[in-house]
Amino acid sequence: MIRFTSTELRPLLSQQGGMQRPLLLEKNLGIYIRVPDDRNPGEWLRAWAEGCNPSKDENWSENADRLIPEKEYSFKTFMEQSKFDAVLNEHHDLFMMPADGPLGTGMTIRKETRPPEKVYVLVDEFRSNICWLYDQSLRHLPACVGNVERLSWRSQALHVLDRVIRLDCKRAKQADRDMLENAVRSVRSSVSEIMSDGSFRYRGNRP
């Protein structure tokens, strides 16, 4: 199946009214999902499928042909609430695959979400990313001044979570894994405190 990470999908799905927006799954020099970019009218945001991005994947053409045999492909679909929440809140991967619909209904897109696929790294990189994650809530958020900076922090913190939460290391000690779990919990808690306008949800917890 075609796999999209939460890292790729978040900029698209986190736009206002994201769940109600149609998603265009396309193949044309790679495989991607695209939606209109609210900040740049006439432009599109793209989420590239794993292994199918011509700007970074060596075998992107072969990978794309294996997943979608057609030279070009385009299909409009929508995201269900449960899958939308799984990607944005649990950092799940989204899997999609063109398929025949029920008898007489034509083609459809089969979709499912799964916990983020692990990316194994060396122990030094694993520990460095844990520290990077901790810094989001312990150093960067307290340094924010005003709602605009806190909204920017929230967006950056979620991006860091998308990347770090899928990392693993075969040589990591239990203490490292405990630190990762605590760092994830800390950042998620801090993110939940920031409302959509950048203000703190719980003023009693802050000076």
Number of C-alpha atoms within 10 A of each C-alpha: 14 21 22 24 25 26 20 21 25 20 17 23 22 13 15 10 8 17 18 12 17 15 20 18 23 19 22 13 14 24 31 26 22 20 20 18 15 13 10 9 8 8 12 14 18 20 22 23 25 18 20 25 20 15 8 9 13 12 12 20 17 14 20 25 16 12 16 19 12 11 11 13 14 13 15 14 15 15 17 12 10 10 19 21 16 18 24 18 13 17 25 25 23 23 17 17 16 17 12 13 12 9 7 7 8 9 13 15 17 14 19 18 20 16 14 20 14 12 12 14 15 13 16 12 14 22 19 11 19 23 14 16 24 21 15 23 22 14 10 13 20 11 12 14 9 10 16 13 14 24 20 13 21 25 15 13 23 22 17 18 23 25 18 20 22 16 19 20 18 10 13 15 11 9 9 16 16 11 16 23 13 15 24 20 13 16 23 17 12 17 22 12 17 18 15 12 11 17 15 18 15 11 9 7 8 8 4
